[in-house]
Amino acid sequence: KGGRIHIVHDNERILGIHLIQFSE
């Protein structure tokens, strides 16, 4: 869990993919 989650979190909702898995 890093700060990147906050950045990709916005893109995640737009792209509709689970980018959080990459950070995890």
Secondary structure, DSSP 4 states (H G I P E B T S, - for coil): --THHHHHHHHHHHHTS-THHHH-
